[in-house]
């Protein structure tokens, strides 16, 4: 290999959930719901409902939504993006109980991957390549400055997916 040819630098764009931080947020929210005066006697609980789901239960729609706000505040304090949450508009009524099933979104959907790749192509037509690899993207370029500019552009864009940038080399 000749010395005057610059090696390609790259990084991966992923959307992963820090399960430990989410678990901590669930536990903190659960503790707060059991201790707060305005939740006394409402039967409000929050718990895991599978690998990628959390469920909030309460005896009224307002208390279920208030419990969701408590959970969101705990996630924000732990540095977890609220973009991972897929929350229905209204709680489901089951007897006298209101249930709010929350799905945690992980991975970049094919539509979002195409949208991100298109944004990169439009913004950086020369020298920066974006390849979709399953539920993540690999971005490569000869110039590290271009890659840092791509990261800055994506951080400032209004995408409905939480992105992390890993394997920068």
Residue frames relative to the residue before (quaternion, step in Angstrom):
aa qw qx qy qz dx dy dz
X 1.0000 0.0000 0.0000 0.0000 0.00 0.00 0.00
X 0.4130 -0.7169 0.5048 0.2462 3.57 -0.91 0.89
X 0.5450 -0.6577 0.4248 0.2999 3.55 -1.05 0.79
X 0.6748 0.5188 -0.3127 0.4216 3.63 1.08 -0.59
X 0.5889 0.5379 -0.3849 0.4644 3.62 1.24 -0.02
X 0.3463 -0.7547 0.5238 0.1901 3.57 -0.62 1.17
X 0.4331 -0.6833 0.5232 0.2678 3.54 -1.00 0.85
X 0.5095 -0.6393 0.4787 0.3203 3.56 -1.13 0.63
X 0.2203 -0.7266 0.6342 0.1459 3.54 -1.10 0.78
X 0.0073 -0.8154 0.5788 -0.0053 3.56 -1.13 0.54
X 0.0426 -0.7524 0.6511 0.0903 3.51 -1.37 0.13
X 0.3818 -0.7066 0.5469 0.2364 3.55 -1.29 0.36
X 0.2493 -0.7186 0.6271 0.1679 3.54 -1.15 0.73
X 0.0293 0.8061 -0.5869 0.0703 3.57 -0.65 1.13
X 0.1998 -0.7313 0.6296 0.1702 3.54 -1.33 0.16
X 0.1132 0.8081 -0.5579 0.1516 3.53 0.01 1.35
X 0.3572 -0.7063 0.5698 0.2212 3.54 -1.20 0.60
X 0.3129 -0.7032 0.6021 0.2124 3.56 -0.97 0.89
X 0.2788 -0.8237 0.4717 0.1457 3.54 0.15 1.37
X 0.6246 0.5458 -0.3475 0.4373 3.61 1.00 -0.74
X 0.6708 0.4881 -0.3020 0.4696 3.60 0.93 -0.87
X 0.6352 0.5078 -0.3300 0.4793 3.60 1.02 -0.79
X 0.6329 0.5321 -0.3228 0.4605 3.58 0.99 -0.85
X 0.6401 0.5148 -0.3163 0.4746 3.59 0.99 -0.85
X 0.6538 0.5125 -0.3105 0.4620 3.59 0.98 -0.87
X 0.6243 0.5279 -0.3315 0.4708 3.61 1.02 -0.81
X 0.6812 0.4941 -0.2881 0.4569 3.58 0.88 -0.96
X 0.6581 0.5003 -0.3103 0.4694 3.60 0.96 -0.85
X 0.6537 0.5052 -0.3130 0.4685 3.59 0.96 -0.88
X 0.6337 0.5390 -0.3233 0.4510 3.58 0.99 -0.86
X 0.6516 0.5119 -0.2988 0.4733 3.55 0.99 -0.93
X 0.6681 0.5009 -0.3023 0.4597 3.59 0.92 -0.90
X 0.6394 0.5259 -0.3273 0.4554 3.61 0.99 -0.82
X 0.6826 0.4848 -0.2951 0.4604 3.60 1.01 -0.76
X 0.7400 0.4355 -0.2275 0.4593 3.60 1.14 -0.56
X 0.6383 0.5740 -0.3443 0.3803 3.60 1.04 -0.67
X 0.5681 -0.6376 0.4189 0.3087 3.54 -0.99 0.95
X 0.7027 0.4848 -0.2829 0.4372 3.61 0.88 -0.93
X 0.6802 0.4390 -0.3001 0.5046 3.63 1.26 -0.10
X 0.4263 0.7086 -0.4657 0.3151 3.62 1.27 -0.04
X 0.8474 0.1714 -0.1348 0.4841 3.57 -0.91 0.93
X 0.5743 0.5970 -0.3879 0.4040 3.60 1.24 0.12
X 0.3908 -0.7326 0.4740 0.2930 3.59 1.25 -0.20
X 0.3427 0.7638 -0.4841 0.2545 3.60 1.18 0.49
X 0.0818 0.7837 -0.6094 0.0879 3.55 -0.82 1.06
X 0.1198 -0.7415 0.6509 0.1105 3.53 -1.33 0.37
X 0.1413 0.7967 -0.5743 0.1245 3.56 -0.88 0.92
X 0.6056 -0.5243 0.4452 0.4001 3.54 -1.33 0.26
X 0.0893 -0.7838 0.6135 0.0377 3.57 -1.07 0.79
X 0.7916 -0.0760 0.0292 0.6056 3.56 0.98 0.90
X 0.7560 -0.4076 0.2816 0.4277 3.55 -1.36 0.00
X 0.8167 0.1311 -0.0361 0.5609 3.60 0.92 -0.94
X 0.6590 0.4813 -0.3243 0.4784 3.58 0.97 0.80
X 0.1300 -0.7460 0.6508 0.0551 3.51 -1.19 0.78
X 0.1260 -0.8064 0.5727 0.0764 3.60 -0.99 0.73
X 0.1866 -0.7474 0.6306 0.0950 3.52 -1.04 0.94
X 0.0678 -0.7806 0.6211 0.0167 3.58 -0.95 0.94
X 0.1293 0.7751 -0.6117 0.0907 3.55 -1.11 0.76
X 0.5425 -0.6387 0.4316 0.3338 3.58 -1.25 0.22
X 0.7669 0.2007 -0.1751 0.5838 3.62 1.25 0.10
X 0.6195 -0.5589 0.4073 0.3714 3.55 -1.23 0.57
X 0.6450 0.5370 -0.3213 0.4387 3.60 0.97 -0.87
X 0.6761 0.4838 -0.2937 0.4717 3.59 0.94 -0.92
X 0.6160 0.5327 -0.3516 0.4617 3.61 1.06 -0.69
X 0.6741 0.4787 -0.2930 0.4801 3.60 0.96 -0.87
X 0.6262 0.5223 -0.3352 0.4718 3.60 1.07 -0.71
X 0.6339 0.5157 -0.3277 0.4742 3.59 1.04 -0.77
X 0.6102 0.5414 -0.3418 0.4666 3.60 1.09 -0.72
X 0.6415 0.5222 -0.3201 0.4619 3.59 0.99 -0.82
X 0.6165 0.5300 -0.3373 0.4746 3.59 1.05 -0.78
X 0.6613 0.5103 -0.3002 0.4605 3.60 0.92 -0.96
X 0.6497 0.5155 -0.3146 0.4617 3.60 0.94 -0.90
X 0.6571 0.5083 -0.3271 0.4505 3.60 0.91 -0.84
X 0.6398 0.5151 -0.3266 0.4677 3.61 1.05 -0.74
X 0.6312 0.5254 -0.3352 0.4618 3.61 1.03 -0.77
X 0.6569 0.5164 -0.3108 0.4530 3.58 0.90 -0.95
X 0.6524 0.5177 -0.3128 0.4566 3.60 0.95 -0.88
X 0.7130 0.4284 -0.2475 0.4967 3.59 1.12 -0.65
X 0.5431 -0.6653 0.3763 0.3475 3.60 1.26 0.22
X 0.4779 0.6424 -0.4571 0.3872 3.60 1.16 0.55
X 0.4480 -0.7023 0.4875 0.2615 3.59 -0.81 1.01
X 0.4491 -0.6886 0.5017 0.2691 3.58 -1.00 0.85
X 0.5062 0.6621 -0.4130 0.3672 3.60 1.28 -0.16
X 0.5852 0.5764 -0.3827 0.4228 3.61 1.21 -0.25
X 0.6292 0.5666 -0.3307 0.4168 3.58 1.23 -0.41
X 0.0896 -0.7426 0.6611 0.0587 3.54 -1.06 0.84
X 0.0207 0.8379 -0.5372 0.0940 3.54 -0.04 1.38
X 0.4288 -0.6887 0.5096 0.2865 3.62 -0.87 0.87
X 0.6432 -0.5435 0.3763 0.3865 3.61 -1.21 0.53
X 0.8144 0.0680 -0.0020 0.5763 3.57 0.84 -1.00
X 0.5514 -0.6079 0.4478 0.3546 3.58 -1.11 0.58
X 0.4574 -0.6466 0.5316 0.3002 3.58 -1.21 0.56
X 0.3163 -0.7410 0.5613 0.1891 3.56 -0.97 0.88
X 0.0184 0.7798 -0.6237 0.0503 3.55 -0.84 1.04
X 0.7913 -0.1132 0.0379 0.5997 3.58 -0.02 1.28
X 0.7645 -0.2760 0.2308 0.5349 3.58 -0.66 -1.10
X 0.6185 0.5658 -0.3199 0.4416 3.56 1.32 0.11
X 0.2455 -0.7353 0.6135 0.1506 3.54 -1.10 0.77
X 0.0998 -0.8049 0.5844 0.0245 3.57 -0.76 1.08
X 0.1301 -0.7715 0.6208 0.0497 3.54 -1.01 0.91
X 0.1135 -0.8088 0.5741 0.0581 3.61 -0.13 1.24
X 0.1105 -0.8029 0.5854 0.0216 3.59 -0.68 1.11
X 0.1979 -0.7738 0.5930 0.1022 3.56 -0.75 1.06
X 0.2885 -0.7381 0.5846 0.1736 3.57 -1.04 0.83
X 0.2605 -0.7918 0.5379 0.1258 3.57 -0.64 1.16
X 0.0156 0.7844 -0.6183 0.0459 3.56 -0.84 1.04
X 0.7349 0.3491 -0.2860 0.5061 3.57 -1.01 0.77
X 0.4144 -0.6834 0.5431 0.2573 3.54 -1.23 0.53
X 0.4138 -0.7186 0.5011 0.2475 3.58 -0.68 1.09
X 0.6426 -0.5318 0.3709 0.4082 3.64 -1.14 0.51
X 0.6377 0.5268 -0.3388 0.4484 3.63 1.00 -0.76
X 0.6826 0.4730 -0.2885 0.4765 3.58 0.90 -0.95
X 0.6131 0.5469 -0.3504 0.4498 3.61 1.03 -0.75
X 0.6613 0.4957 -0.3031 0.4745 3.59 0.95 -0.88
X 0.6407 0.5307 -0.3182 0.4546 3.57 1.00 -0.86
X 0.6649 0.4969 -0.2978 0.4714 3.60 0.94 -0.92
X 0.6503 0.5138 -0.3152 0.4624 3.60 0.93 -0.92
X 0.6470 0.5167 -0.3118 0.4661 3.60 1.01 -0.84
X 0.6313 0.5293 -0.3297 0.4610 3.60 0.99 -0.86
X 0.6596 0.5038 -0.3084 0.4647 3.59 0.95 -0.90
X 0.6534 0.5148 -0.3149 0.4571 3.62 0.93 -0.89
X 0.6850 0.4854 -0.2924 0.4580 3.60 0.93 -0.87
X 0.7170 0.4582 -0.2514 0.4612 3.57 0.93 -0.91
X 0.7913 0.1551 -0.0517 0.5892 3.59 1.06 -0.80
X 0.0880 -0.8577 0.5033 0.0577 3.62 0.46 1.16
X 0.7659 0.3110 -0.1848 0.5315 3.62 1.05 -0.65
X 0.8673 0.2506 -0.1451 0.4050 3.52 -1.08 0.75
X 0.7379 0.3451 -0.2395 0.5282 3.63 1.13 -0.36
X 0.0919 -0.7996 0.5931 0.0202 3.55 -0.80 1.08
X 0.1204 -0.7718 0.6212 0.0635 3.55 -1.08 0.81
X 0.0589 -0.7955 0.6030 0.0004 3.58 -0.75 1.09
X 0.3446 -0.7223 0.5629 0.2067 3.55 -0.94 0.94
X 0.0144 -0.7918 0.6094 -0.0381 3.57 -0.80 1.08
X 0.8027 -0.1783 0.0819 0.5633 3.56 0.07 1.29
X 0.7743 -0.2903 0.2250 0.5153 3.58 -0.67 -1.09
X 0.6847 0.3836 -0.3222 0.5293 3.57 1.11 0.70
X 0.3312 -0.7269 0.5640 0.2095 3.56 -1.30 0.20
X 0.2123 -0.7287 0.6326 0.1540 3.55 -1.17 0.65
X 0.1130 -0.7818 0.6123 0.0331 3.56 -0.80 1.07
X 0.0160 0.8189 -0.5723 0.0417 3.58 -0.78 1.01
X 0.0632 0.7723 -0.6273 0.0780 3.54 -1.23 0.65
X 0.5424 -0.5977 0.4696 0.3578 3.55 -1.25 0.37
X 0.7452 0.3696 -0.2022 0.5169 3.59 1.13 -0.64
X 0.4222 -0.7083 0.5098 0.2455 3.57 -0.78 1.05
X 0.5848 0.5858 -0.3694 0.4224 3.59 1.12 -0.65
X 0.6272 0.5308 -0.3318 0.4635 3.59 1.05 -0.79
X 0.6529 0.5145 -0.3163 0.4571 3.58 0.96 -0.86
X 0.6527 0.4997 -0.3168 0.4732 3.59 0.99 -0.80
X 0.6244 0.5294 -0.3301 0.4701 3.59 1.12 -0.69
X 0.6152 0.5329 -0.3385 0.4721 3.60 1.09 -0.73
X 0.6458 0.5143 -0.3179 0.4661 3.60 0.93 -0.91
X 0.6586 0.5063 -0.3100 0.4624 3.60 0.89 -0.92
X 0.6502 0.5197 -0.3142 0.4567 3.59 0.94 -0.90
X 0.6920 0.4768 -0.2850 0.4610 3.60 0.89 -0.91
X 0.6198 0.5360 -0.3464 0.4566 3.60 1.07 -0.69
X 0.7176 0.4382 -0.2450 0.4827 3.59 1.06 -0.75
X 0.5846 0.5859 -0.3838 0.4095 3.61 1.21 -0.25
X 0.4342 -0.7097 0.5015 0.2373 3.55 -1.17 0.62
X 0.1338 0.7914 -0.5778 0.1480 3.57 0.33 1.27
X 0.4161 -0.7223 0.4916 0.2520 3.58 -1.08 0.63
X 0.6173 0.4857 -0.3595 0.5038 3.55 1.11 0.75
X 0.4256 -0.6837 0.5297 0.2662 3.58 -1.05 0.81
X 0.1255 -0.8215 0.5550 0.0377 3.60 -0.67 1.10
X 0.0706 -0.7418 0.6620 0.0800 3.53 -1.22 0.63
X 0.2788 -0.7508 0.5806 0.1467 3.55 -1.16 0.68
X 0.0319 0.8294 -0.5493 0.0961 3.57 -0.47 1.24
X 0.8121 0.3014 -0.2165 0.4503 3.57 -1.39 0.17
X 0.1992 0.7815 -0.5647 0.1751 3.60 0.92 0.86
X 0.2152 0.7777 -0.5679 0.1623 3.56 -0.64 1.13
